[in-house]
Amino acid sequence: MSDPASGPTLTVKPNGPVLVPGPLTLVDPTGKSHVTAAGKMIALCRCGQSAVKPYCDGAHSRTGFQASDAAPP
């Protein structure tokens, strides 16, 4: 869920991607903007193995990626 006062809520999935709800604009390294509509969720890769970075393509499942630590305070 998103709180307009504090920005979007990012959800880190155990052994998986970071989920980010729209609306949002992602700007890639070339400066191109990718707009995600309100109500749509995107998944950002954490494992580094996705063929469609920065988006997740499920590679974490195929590669055995493990990362479920809690964020530090």
Secondary structure by P-SEA (a helix, b strand, c coil): cccccccbbbbbcccbbbbbbccbbbbccccbbbbbcccbbbbbbcccccccccccccccccccccccccccc
